[in-house]
């Protein structure tokens, strides 16, 4: 089974690696490919099949052209207006996966298969109302793996009972046939479901875990043609019916009616949705990502010694967060984001790569801060604290895997963590900069320090957009903050205002603990003629409110016909009005706005004056 560009595009889209380069090729086909592309594939192409790689292309936003590297920029410029260099994503052709397979007359370890050998291939049949499997001899046309050793993250352990107990270890995207004749992937399995054996009889799934596997893994595919259905691509793997590598790659092409009911909406292992959706039928071990039926006892097995390797169940325990640590979100806000948003599965390692990239960027600016990515913490949040003399920023895997929260948003979230130490006053009782102050320092100082020149504004605005999308996931009740504690819990509306002010170069808003901005006071009024009144204010006024005659009134009544701002000072206003001679007047102002955006001090909106004698 060879490389397929359609599968590449499907894999990239699922992982959010956009835009796609397009075209029927993989990374080695790009004419300006070099050793740098091969190194991104990992060990010369021995990493996972369809590894995403960033390529340089010339594009007009719709089409992509590829030129030799030495002449790339000249040829791209020659395409004319609207064309320019950009990055897009394509795939490397590499390998990986595992199990133990039925052959004519017996069985054979999967890693021993070579191309051209016989294997039993199945097709499901339920035409008589009972699920059965029709087995026929086929030929292996693809066989590849990691060898006898290796460390495989994000694998699945499955314990089954039937005529004979079984246990399997597979990748999260391994396809299985269910007892109802439909198909699903390992990442969506749950205790209580039934797989099938070689005769189509049910095999109950008792326990499922996610963890790492120290040992070799392998793939094989049959030589049967692909017709968007599993016929000829089913194997008897470890006693149950599972898909070959072709079915694994093309699973998304199956019609919806062939997949498990509600497949697309089913949550994946290790996400908050998995726990909540299956809360009535499935329970998780207290300390491990091990799941059993709600009426069963957890085994709590952290290490399973298998025939060819060691499976280590992931621990639920997350990084130590001391009391008083400053968090990006309150617990309730983080819970809302997890509930109302969407996370990539734990098996998606893109967020880990993004985190690692940002850490390297910050290392030169803030070498005294330790960063930690808590991949198994599914609650989307970030924490900053000092422990044993070290300043530490912990990013949860749940935050990193939030869909739509990408490099820019993550960068500024980690900048917020740094700002808890560097942001300055106002500080909370634990000595960390307040939440709003950390937001302000992150967007107003760190972002501009680390991102410079023209791209800086684009990055800041994209981060602002991604933060706003997370804020929108929080319920109104939890978004309003605590008005009695603006340092630790400002409203999300206030935080959005703080981000905008920081990017624009302003000061921390009062709602986030900033100092109150001065309001306008009417300080003095004097009539210099029977038609000219000069007003002095404490602050310069904006033009729109300062020149609006409706904002000025006189008592006794005298019509104000014009209001003119002094162009030099801005805090002096000249009024035109018909005044009676030698009369005491009171002038009152309203709806005025200063150039700082502040309004009137309600205690200083009126002042008296006397008109001159005739």
VEXDREN-2710 file (C-alpha; in Angstrom, 1 decimal):
% VEXDREN-2710
k/r/px/py/pz
1/UNK/0.0/0.0/0.0
2/UNK/1.6/3.2/-1.1
3/UNK/1.3/6.9/-0.5
4/UNK/-2.0/8.5/-1.2
5/UNK/-2.4/12.3/-1.4
6/UNK/-6.1/12.2/-0.5
7/UNK/-5.2/10.5/2.8
8/UNK/-2.5/13.1/3.3
9/UNK/-5.0/16.0/2.9
10/UNK/-7.5/14.3/5.2
11/UNK/-4.9/13.8/7.9
12/UNK/-3.6/17.4/7.7
13/UNK/-7.1/18.8/7.8
14/UNK/-8.0/16.8/10.9
15/UNK/-4.9/18.1/12.6
16/UNK/-5.5/21.7/11.7
17/UNK/-2.3/21.9/9.6
18/UNK/-3.5/24.4/7.1
19/UNK/-3.3/25.6/4.4
20/UNK/-2.8/22.5/2.3
21/UNK/-0.1/22.7/-0.4
22/UNK/-2.4/20.9/-2.8
23/UNK/-1.6/18.7/-5.7
24/UNK/-0.9/15.0/-6.0
25/UNK/2.4/14.8/-4.3
26/UNK/4.1/14.3/-0.9
27/UNK/7.0/16.3/0.5
28/UNK/9.7/14.4/-1.5
29/UNK/7.9/15.4/-4.7
30/UNK/8.4/19.2/-4.2
31/UNK/11.0/20.4/-6.6
32/UNK/12.7/22.6/-4.1
33/UNK/12.9/19.8/-1.5
34/UNK/16.2/19.4/0.3
35/UNK/17.8/17.8/3.3
36/UNK/15.9/20.2/5.5
37/UNK/12.6/18.6/4.4
38/UNK/13.9/15.1/4.9
39/UNK/15.0/16.0/8.4
40/UNK/11.5/17.3/9.2
41/UNK/10.2/13.8/8.2
42/UNK/12.2/12.4/11.1
43/UNK/15.2/10.0/10.7
44/UNK/15.1/10.1/7.0
45/UNK/11.5/8.9/6.8
46/UNK/11.2/6.4/9.6
47/UNK/8.6/8.4/11.6
48/UNK/4.8/8.0/11.4
49/UNK/3.1/7.7/8.0
50/UNK/1.9/11.1/6.7
51/UNK/3.9/13.3/9.1
52/UNK/3.0/17.0/8.4
53/UNK/5.8/19.1/7.0
54/UNK/5.9/22.9/6.3
55/UNK/6.9/23.7/2.7
56/UNK/7.7/26.9/1.0
57/UNK/5.5/27.7/-2.0
58/UNK/4.5/30.7/-4.2
59/UNK/0.8/31.4/-3.9
60/UNK/-1.9/33.9/-4.8
61/UNK/-4.1/32.5/-2.0
62/UNK/-5.7/29.9/-4.2
63/UNK/-3.0/28.1/-6.2
64/UNK/0.5/27.0/-5.2
65/UNK/3.6/26.9/-7.4
66/UNK/7.0/25.3/-6.6
67/UNK/10.3/26.6/-7.9
68/UNK/13.9/25.5/-7.4
69/UNK/15.3/27.0/-4.2
70/UNK/18.1/29.0/-5.9
71/UNK/15.6/30.8/-8.2
72/UNK/12.5/30.6/-6.0
73/UNK/12.1/34.3/-5.1
74/UNK/12.9/35.6/-8.5
75/UNK/10.4/33.1/-10.2
76/UNK/7.7/33.9/-7.6
77/UNK/8.1/37.6/-8.1
78/UNK/7.8/37.1/-11.9
79/UNK/4.3/35.7/-11.4
80/UNK/3.0/39.3/-10.9
81/UNK/0.7/41.1/-8.6
82/UNK/-0.9/39.0/-5.9
83/UNK/1.7/36.3/-5.8
84/UNK/4.2/35.9/-3.0
85/UNK/6.0/33.3/-0.8
86/UNK/4.1/31.5/1.9
87/UNK/4.2/28.3/3.9
88/UNK/1.8/25.4/3.3
89/UNK/1.6/21.8/4.6
90/UNK/2.2/18.5/2.9
91/UNK/3.1/15.0/4.1
92/UNK/6.1/12.8/4.5
93/UNK/5.7/9.1/3.6
94/UNK/6.7/7.1/6.7
95/UNK/5.4/4.2/8.9
96/UNK/4.0/2.6/12.2
97/UNK/1.4/0.3/14.1
98/UNK/0.9/-3.2/15.7
99/UNK/-0.8/-6.7/16.6
100/UNK/-0.9/-10.6/15.9
101/UNK/-2.6/-12.1/12.7
102/UNK/-4.5/-15.1/11.3
103/UNK/-3.0/-16.9/8.3
104/UNK/-4.2/-20.0/6.4
105/UNK/-3.9/-22.8/8.8
106/UNK/-2.8/-20.8/11.9
107/UNK/-1.4/-17.5/13.1
108/UNK/1.7/-15.4/12.7
109/UNK/3.2/-12.4/14.6
110/UNK/2.5/-9.3/12.6
111/UNK/6.1/-8.1/12.5
112/UNK/7.2/-11.3/10.7
113/UNK/5.1/-10.6/7.6
114/UNK/6.8/-9.8/4.3
115/UNK/5.2/-8.5/1.1
116/UNK/3.8/-11.4/-0.9
117/UNK/2.9/-13.7/2.0
118/UNK/-0.5/-15.1/2.6
119/UNK/-3.0/-13.7/5.1
120/UNK/-6.6/-14.3/5.9
121/UNK/-8.8/-11.4/4.8
122/UNK/-12.4/-11.0/6.0
123/UNK/-15.6/-9.4/4.8
124/UNK/-18.5/-8.9/7.1
125/UNK/-21.9/-10.3/6.1
126/UNK/-25.2/-9.8/8.0
127/UNK/-27.6/-10.6/5.1
128/UNK/-29.3/-13.4/7.1
129/UNK/-29.8/-11.2/10.1
130/UNK/-26.8/-12.5/12.0
131/UNK/-23.3/-11.0/11.7
132/UNK/-20.8/-13.4/10.1
133/UNK/-17.4/-13.0/8.6
134/UNK/-16.4/-14.6/5.3
135/UNK/-12.7/-15.4/5.3
136/UNK/-10.6/-15.8/2.2
137/UNK/-6.9/-16.0/1.5
138/UNK/-5.3/-12.8/0.4
139/UNK/-1.8/-11.5/-0.1
140/UNK/0.1/-8.9/2.0
141/UNK/1.1/-6.0/-0.2
142/UNK/2.4/-3.7/2.5
143/UNK/4.3/-4.5/5.7
144/UNK/6.3/-2.0/7.7
145/UNK/7.0/-1.1/11.3
146/UNK/9.5/0.2/13.8
147/UNK/11.5/-3.0/14.4
148/UNK/11.7/-4.8/17.7
149/UNK/12.2/-1.7/19.8
150/UNK/10.9/1.8/20.2
151/UNK/8.9/4.1/22.4
152/UNK/5.3/4.7/21.2
153/UNK/3.3/7.4/23.0
154/UNK/-0.5/7.4/23.0
155/UNK/-1.2/3.8/22.6
156/UNK/-4.4/1.9/23.7
157/UNK/-4.6/-1.2/25.8
158/UNK/-7.8/-3.3/25.5
159/UNK/-8.9/-6.2/27.7
160/UNK/-11.5/-8.5/26.2
161/UNK/-13.6/-11.5/27.4
162/UNK/-15.2/-14.1/25.1
163/UNK/-14.6/-17.7/24.4
164/UNK/-11.0/-16.9/25.3
165/UNK/-9.8/-13.8/27.1
166/UNK/-7.7/-11.4/24.9
167/UNK/-5.6/-8.4/25.4
168/UNK/-4.5/-6.0/22.6
169/UNK/-2.3/-3.0/22.3
170/UNK/-2.9/-0.7/19.3
171/UNK/-2.8/2.8/18.1
172/UNK/-5.6/5.2/18.8
173/UNK/-6.8/5.1/15.1
174/UNK/-6.9/1.3/14.8
175/UNK/-10.3/0.2/13.3
176/UNK/-12.5/-2.5/14.9
177/UNK/-15.7/-4.2/13.8
178/UNK/-18.4/-4.0/16.5
179/UNK/-21.0/-6.7/17.2
180/UNK/-23.7/-4.7/15.6
181/UNK/-21.8/-4.8/12.2
182/UNK/-20.6/-1.2/12.4
183/UNK/-17.1/0.1/12.7
184/UNK/-15.2/2.5/15.1
185/UNK/-11.7/3.5/16.1
186/UNK/-9.9/2.4/19.2
187/UNK/-9.9/6.0/20.6
188/UNK/-13.7/5.9/20.8
189/UNK/-14.1/2.5/22.3
190/UNK/-15.6/2.1/25.9
191/UNK/-16.1/-0.7/28.3
192/UNK/-19.4/-2.5/27.8
193/UNK/-19.1/-2.5/24.0
194/UNK/-18.7/-5.7/22.1
195/UNK/-16.2/-6.5/19.3
196/UNK/-16.4/-9.8/17.4
197/UNK/-14.3/-12.9/16.9
198/UNK/-13.6/-14.9/13.7
199/UNK/-17.2/-16.3/13.6
200/UNK/-18.8/-12.9/14.3
201/UNK/-19.7/-13.8/17.9
202/UNK/-19.5/-11.0/20.5
203/UNK/-16.4/-10.4/22.5
204/UNK/-17.0/-8.1/25.4
205/UNK/-14.7/-5.2/26.1
206/UNK/-14.0/-5.0/29.9
207/UNK/-11.2/-2.5/30.2
208/UNK/-9.5/0.1/28.1
209/UNK/-6.4/2.3/29.0
210/UNK/-4.3/4.8/27.2
211/UNK/-0.6/5.0/27.8
212/UNK/2.9/4.5/26.2
213/UNK/4.3/1.3/24.9
214/UNK/8.0/0.4/24.9
215/UNK/8.3/-2.1/22.1
216/UNK/7.9/-2.6/18.4
217/UNK/4.8/-1.8/16.4
218/UNK/3.8/-2.8/12.8
219/UNK/1.3/-2.4/9.9
220/UNK/0.2/-4.7/7.2
221/UNK/-2.3/-4.3/4.4
222/UNK/-3.9/-6.9/2.1
223/UNK/-3.8/-6.6/-1.7
224/UNK/-7.6/-6.2/-2.0
225/UNK/-8.8/-3.1/-4.0
226/UNK/-10.3/-0.3/-2.0
227/UNK/-13.9/0.4/-2.9
228/UNK/-14.9/2.6/0.1
229/UNK/-16.0/-0.4/2.1
230/UNK/-14.1/-2.8/4.5
231/UNK/-14.5/-6.0/2.4
232/UNK/-11.2/-7.7/2.1
233/UNK/-9.5/-5.4/4.6
234/UNK/-10.5/-7.1/7.8
235/UNK/-7.9/-9.1/9.7
236/UNK/-8.2/-11.5/12.7
237/UNK/-5.9/-9.6/15.1
238/UNK/-5.4/-11.1/18.5
239/UNK/-8.6/-13.0/18.3
240/UNK/-10.9/-10.1/17.2
241/UNK/-11.7/-8.6/13.9
242/UNK/-9.8/-5.4/13.1
243/UNK/-9.0/-3.3/10.0
244/UNK/-5.8/-3.6/8.0
245/UNK/-3.7/-0.5/7.4
246/UNK/-5.7/0.4/4.3
247/UNK/-8.9/0.5/6.3
248/UNK/-7.1/2.5/9.0
249/UNK/-6.1/5.2/6.5
250/UNK/-9.3/5.3/4.5
251/UNK/-11.7/5.0/7.5
252/UNK/-13.1/8.5/6.9
253/UNK/-14.3/7.5/3.5
254/UNK/-16.7/4.9/4.9
255/UNK/-20.4/5.9/4.6
256/UNK/-21.8/7.2/7.9
257/UNK/-24.2/4.3/8.1
258/UNK/-21.2/1.9/8.3
259/UNK/-19.7/3.7/11.3
260/UNK/-20.8/3.4/14.9
261/UNK/-24.1/5.3/15.5
262/UNK/-23.3/8.9/16.2
263/UNK/-19.6/8.3/15.5
264/UNK/-18.6/11.9/14.7
265/UNK/-20.2/13.2/18.0
266/UNK/-18.6/10.5/20.1
267/UNK/-15.8/11.9/22.4
268/UNK/-12.3/10.4/22.4
269/UNK/-10.4/8.7/25.2
270/UNK/-8.7/11.1/27.5
271/UNK/-10.9/14.1/26.9
272/UNK/-13.3/15.7/29.3
273/UNK/-16.2/14.8/27.1
274/UNK/-15.4/11.1/27.3
275/UNK/-15.7/11.2/31.1
276/UNK/-19.0/13.2/31.1
277/UNK/-20.7/11.5/28.2
278/UNK/-20.1/8.0/29.5
279/UNK/-20.4/8.9/33.2
280/UNK/-23.4/6.5/33.8
281/UNK/-21.8/3.5/32.2
282/UNK/-18.0/4.0/32.5
283/UNK/-15.7/4.9/35.4
284/UNK/-12.1/5.9/35.4
285/UNK/-9.5/4.7/37.9
286/UNK/-8.8/7.3/40.5
287/UNK/-5.1/7.8/39.5
288/UNK/-4.8/6.3/36.0
289/UNK/-6.3/6.7/32.5
290/UNK/-7.9/3.2/32.9
291/UNK/-11.6/2.8/32.2
292/UNK/-13.9/0.0/33.2
293/UNK/-17.7/-0.5/33.3
294/UNK/-19.5/1.5/36.0
295/UNK/-20.4/-1.8/37.9
296/UNK/-16.8/-3.2/37.7
297/UNK/-13.8/-2.7/40.0
298/UNK/-10.8/-0.7/38.5
299/UNK/-7.6/-2.8/38.2
300/UNK/-5.3/0.3/38.8
301/UNK/-2.5/-1.4/36.8
302/UNK/0.2/1.2/35.9
303/UNK/2.6/-1.3/34.2
304/UNK/1.6/-4.3/32.0
305/UNK/4.4/-6.6/30.9
306/UNK/3.5/-7.9/27.5
307/UNK/5.1/-10.6/25.4
308/UNK/7.1/-8.1/23.3
309/UNK/7.1/-4.9/25.4
310/UNK/5.9/-2.9/28.3
311/UNK/2.7/-0.9/28.4
312/UNK/2.6/2.0/30.9
313/UNK/-0.8/3.5/31.7
314/UNK/-0.8/7.2/31.8
315/UNK/-1.3/8.7/35.2
316/UNK/-4.2/11.1/35.9
317/UNK/-2.0/12.9/38.4
318/UNK/-1.0/16.3/37.0
319/UNK/1.8/18.7/37.9
320/UNK/1.9/20.0/41.4
321/UNK/0.2/23.4/41.6
322/UNK/0.8/25.0/45.0
323/UNK/-1.8/27.1/46.9
324/UNK/-1.8/30.7/45.7
325/UNK/-0.6/30.0/42.2
326/UNK/-1.8/32.5/39.7
327/UNK/-4.1/31.0/37.0
328/UNK/-5.1/32.2/33.6
329/UNK/-8.7/31.3/34.3
330/UNK/-10.7/30.6/37.4
331/UNK/-11.7/27.0/38.0
332/UNK/-15.3/27.7/36.8
333/UNK/-14.1/29.5/33.7
334/UNK/-11.8/26.7/32.8
335/UNK/-14.6/24.1/33.3
336/UNK/-16.8/26.1/30.9
337/UNK/-14.1/26.3/28.3
338/UNK/-13.6/22.5/28.5
339/UNK/-17.4/21.9/28.4
340/UNK/-18.3/24.3/25.6
341/UNK/-15.2/24.1/23.5
342/UNK/-13.6/21.3/21.5
343/UNK/-10.2/19.7/22.2
344/UNK/-8.0/17.7/19.9
345/UNK/-7.4/14.1/21.2
346/UNK/-4.4/13.5/23.6
347/UNK/-2.8/11.5/20.7
348/UNK/-2.4/14.8/18.8
349/UNK/1.1/16.0/19.6
350/UNK/1.0/19.3/17.7
351/UNK/0.4/21.2/20.9
352/UNK/3.5/19.7/22.4
353/UNK/5.5/20.9/19.4
354/UNK/4.0/24.4/19.6
355/UNK/4.8/24.6/23.3
356/UNK/8.4/23.5/22.7
357/UNK/8.8/26.1/20.0
358/UNK/7.6/28.9/22.3
359/UNK/9.8/27.8/25.2
360/UNK/12.9/28.1/22.9
361/UNK/11.8/31.6/21.9
362/UNK/11.4/32.7/25.5
363/UNK/14.6/31.0/26.7
364/UNK/16.7/33.9/25.5
365/UNK/14.5/36.6/27.1
366/UNK/13.5/34.9/30.4
367/UNK/16.2/32.2/31.2
368/UNK/15.2/32.1/34.9
369/UNK/11.7/30.7/34.2
370/UNK/11.0/27.0/34.0
371/UNK/8.2/26.0/31.6
372/UNK/6.3/22.7/31.8
373/UNK/3.7/21.2/29.5
374/UNK/1.3/19.0/31.6
375/UNK/0.1/16.9/28.6
376/UNK/-2.4/14.8/30.6
377/UNK/-4.1/17.7/32.4
378/UNK/-7.3/17.9/30.3
379/UNK/-8.6/21.1/32.1
380/UNK/-7.7/24.1/29.9
381/UNK/-5.6/26.5/32.1
382/UNK/-2.2/27.9/32.8
383/UNK/-0.5/28.4/36.2
384/UNK/2.4/30.6/37.4
385/UNK/4.0/30.1/40.7
386/UNK/7.3/30.1/42.6
387/UNK/8.3/26.8/44.2
388/UNK/11.6/25.9/45.9
389/UNK/13.0/29.1/44.7
390/UNK/12.2/28.5/41.0
391/UNK/9.7/30.6/38.9
392/UNK/7.5/28.1/37.1
393/UNK/4.9/28.3/34.4
394/UNK/2.7/25.2/33.8
395/UNK/0.6/24.9/30.7
396/UNK/-2.1/22.2/30.7
397/UNK/-2.5/19.9/27.8
398/UNK/-6.1/20.8/27.7
399/UNK/-5.3/24.4/26.9
400/UNK/-2.8/23.4/24.3
401/UNK/-5.3/21.1/22.6
402/UNK/-8.2/23.6/22.4
403/UNK/-9.2/23.7/18.8
404/UNK/-8.6/27.2/17.3
405/UNK/-6.1/28.1/20.1
406/UNK/-2.8/28.0/18.1
407/UNK/0.7/29.4/18.3
408/UNK/-0.2/33.0/18.8
409/UNK/-2.8/32.4/21.5
410/UNK/-0.5/30.0/23.3
411/UNK/2.5/32.4/23.0
412/UNK/0.5/35.1/24.8
413/UNK/-0.9/32.7/27.4
414/UNK/2.7/31.8/28.3
415/UNK/3.6/35.5/28.2
416/UNK/0.8/36.0/30.7
417/UNK/2.5/33.4/32.9
418/UNK/5.8/35.2/32.6
419/UNK/4.1/38.5/33.4
420/UNK/2.9/37.2/36.7
421/UNK/6.5/37.5/37.8
422/UNK/7.6/40.5/35.7
423/UNK/4.4/42.5/35.3
424/UNK/4.8/44.7/38.3
425/UNK/2.1/46.5/40.3
426/UNK/-0.7/46.0/41.1
427/UNK/0.2/42.7/42.8
428/UNK/-2.0/40.3/44.8
429/UNK/-1.4/39.1/48.3
430/UNK/0.9/36.3/47.0
431/UNK/3.2/38.7/45.3
432/UNK/2.2/38.0/41.7
433/UNK/1.0/40.6/39.3
434/UNK/-2.8/40.7/39.1
435/UNK/-4.6/38.9/36.3
436/UNK/-5.4/42.0/34.4
437/UNK/-1.9/43.5/34.9
438/UNK/-0.4/40.2/33.6
439/UNK/-2.6/40.4/30.5
440/UNK/-1.6/44.0/30.0
441/UNK/2.1/43.3/30.4
442/UNK/1.9/40.3/28.1
443/UNK/0.2/42.1/25.2
444/UNK/1.7/45.5/25.9
445/UNK/5.3/44.6/26.6
446/UNK/6.3/41.0/26.1
447/UNK/4.5/40.6/22.8
448/UNK/6.1/43.7/21.4
449/UNK/9.5/42.7/22.8
450/UNK/9.5/39.2/21.3
451/UNK/7.6/39.9/18.1
452/UNK/9.1/42.9/16.3
453/UNK/8.6/44.9/13.1
454/UNK/5.7/44.4/10.7
455/UNK/4.6/40.8/11.8
456/UNK/4.2/41.9/15.4
457/UNK/0.8/43.5/15.0
458/UNK/-0.5/40.6/12.9
459/UNK/0.6/38.2/15.7
460/UNK/-0.9/40.3/18.5
461/UNK/-4.3/40.6/16.7
462/UNK/-4.4/36.9/16.0
463/UNK/-3.7/36.2/19.6
464/UNK/-6.4/38.7/20.6
465/UNK/-8.8/36.8/18.3
466/UNK/-8.0/33.4/19.8
467/UNK/-8.3/34.7/23.4
468/UNK/-11.7/36.2/22.6
469/UNK/-12.8/32.9/21.2
470/UNK/-12.0/31.2/24.5
471/UNK/-13.7/34.0/26.5
472/UNK/-16.9/33.4/24.5
473/UNK/-17.0/29.8/25.7
474/UNK/-17.4/31.0/29.3
475/UNK/-21.0/31.3/30.7
476/UNK/-22.2/34.8/31.5
477/UNK/-22.3/33.9/35.2
478/UNK/-18.7/32.9/35.3
479/UNK/-17.5/35.6/32.9
480/UNK/-18.7/38.5/35.1
481/UNK/-15.8/38.2/37.5
482/UNK/-15.8/39.4/41.1
483/UNK/-16.1/43.2/41.4
484/UNK/-14.8/43.0/44.9
485/UNK/-11.6/41.3/43.7
486/UNK/-10.5/42.9/40.5
487/UNK/-6.9/41.9/40.9
488/UNK/-7.5/38.1/40.9
489/UNK/-10.9/37.9/39.1
490/UNK/-11.7/40.8/36.7
491/UNK/-14.5/40.2/34.3
492/UNK/-13.7/38.8/30.9
493/UNK/-15.1/41.9/29.3
494/UNK/-12.6/43.9/31.4
495/UNK/-9.8/41.5/30.3
496/UNK/-10.7/42.0/26.7
497/UNK/-10.6/45.8/27.2
498/UNK/-7.2/45.3/28.9
499/UNK/-5.8/43.4/25.9
500/UNK/-7.0/46.2/23.5
501/UNK/-5.6/48.9/25.7
502/UNK/-2.3/47.1/25.9
503/UNK/-1.9/46.7/22.2
504/UNK/-2.9/50.3/21.6
505/UNK/-0.3/51.5/24.2
506/UNK/-2.6/52.6/27.0
507/UNK/-2.6/52.1/30.7
508/UNK/-4.2/49.3/32.7
509/UNK/-8.0/49.9/33.0
510/UNK/-9.5/50.7/36.4
511/UNK/-11.6/47.6/36.2
512/UNK/-8.5/45.4/36.2
513/UNK/-6.9/47.3/39.2
514/UNK/-5.5/50.2/37.3
515/UNK/-5.5/53.8/38.6
516/UNK/-8.6/55.8/38.1
517/UNK/-8.3/58.2/35.2
518/UNK/-9.0/61.8/35.9
519/UNK/-12.4/63.1/35.0
520/UNK/-13.3/66.5/33.6
521/UNK/-13.9/69.4/36.0
522/UNK/-15.3/72.8/34.9
523/UNK/-12.9/75.1/36.8
524/UNK/-13.7/78.6/35.7
525/UNK/-15.9/80.8/33.5
526/UNK/-15.6/84.4/32.5
527/UNK/-17.5/86.7/30.2
528/UNK/-15.1/88.9/28.1
529/UNK/-18.0/90.6/26.3
530/UNK/-21.7/90.6/26.1
531/UNK/-21.5/87.7/23.7
532/UNK/-18.3/85.8/24.6
533/UNK/-17.9/83.4/27.5
534/UNK/-14.6/81.6/28.1
535/UNK/-14.7/78.2/30.0
536/UNK/-11.6/76.5/31.5
537/UNK/-11.6/72.7/32.1
538/UNK/-9.2/70.5/33.9
539/UNK/-8.6/68.3/30.9
540/UNK/-8.6/68.8/27.1
541/UNK/-11.9/67.8/25.5
542/UNK/-12.4/65.8/22.4
543/UNK/-13.6/67.8/19.4
544/UNK/-17.1/66.1/19.0
545/UNK/-18.3/66.7/22.5
546/UNK/-16.5/70.0/23.1
547/UNK/-18.0/71.8/20.1
548/UNK/-21.6/70.5/20.6
549/UNK/-23.7/73.5/21.8
550/UNK/-26.3/71.1/23.2
551/UNK/-23.7/70.2/26.0
552/UNK/-23.8/73.8/27.4
553/UNK/-26.7/75.7/29.1
554/UNK/-27.0/79.1/30.9
555/UNK/-29.2/80.2/33.8
556/UNK/-30.8/82.7/33.4
557/UNK/-31.6/81.3/30.0
558/UNK/-29.5/82.5/27.2
559/UNK/-29.1/80.6/23.9
560/UNK/-25.6/79.3/23.2
561/UNK/-25.1/79.6/19.5
562/UNK/-21.6/78.2/19.1
563/UNK/-18.8/76.4/21.0
564/UNK/-15.2/76.5/19.8
565/UNK/-12.2/74.6/21.3
566/UNK/-9.0/76.4/21.7
567/UNK/-6.7/74.6/19.2
568/UNK/-3.6/75.1/21.3
569/UNK/-4.7/73.9/24.7
570/UNK/-7.9/71.9/24.1
571/UNK/-9.1/72.6/27.6
572/UNK/-10.4/76.1/26.9
573/UNK/-13.8/76.5/25.2
574/UNK/-15.2/79.8/23.7
575/UNK/-19.0/80.1/23.8
576/UNK/-21.1/82.6/21.9
577/UNK/-24.3/83.7/23.6
578/UNK/-26.6/86.8/23.9
579/UNK/-26.0/88.0/27.5
580/UNK/-27.8/90.6/29.5
581/UNK/-25.4/93.2/30.9
582/UNK/-24.2/93.1/34.5
583/UNK/-26.1/89.8/35.2
584/UNK/-25.0/86.8/37.3
585/UNK/-25.1/83.6/35.2
586/UNK/-24.5/80.0/36.0
587/UNK/-23.1/77.8/33.2
588/UNK/-23.7/74.0/33.3
589/UNK/-22.1/71.4/31.1
590/UNK/-23.0/67.8/30.3
591/UNK/-21.9/64.8/28.1
592/UNK/-18.4/66.1/27.6
593/UNK/-15.6/63.6/27.0
594/UNK/-11.9/64.2/27.5
595/UNK/-9.2/63.1/25.1
596/UNK/-8.5/60.3/27.7
597/UNK/-12.0/59.0/27.1
598/UNK/-13.2/60.0/30.6
599/UNK/-16.4/61.9/31.4
600/UNK/-17.4/64.6/33.7
601/UNK/-16.8/64.8/37.5
602/UNK/-20.4/65.1/38.6
603/UNK/-19.3/67.5/41.5
604/UNK/-17.8/70.0/39.1
605/UNK/-20.2/70.6/36.2
606/UNK/-21.4/74.1/37.0
607/UNK/-19.7/77.5/37.7
608/UNK/-20.9/81.1/38.0
609/UNK/-19.8/84.3/36.2
610/UNK/-21.1/87.9/35.8
611/UNK/-21.5/89.5/32.4
612/UNK/-19.8/92.9/31.9
613/UNK/-21.6/96.2/32.3
614/UNK/-22.9/97.8/29.1
END
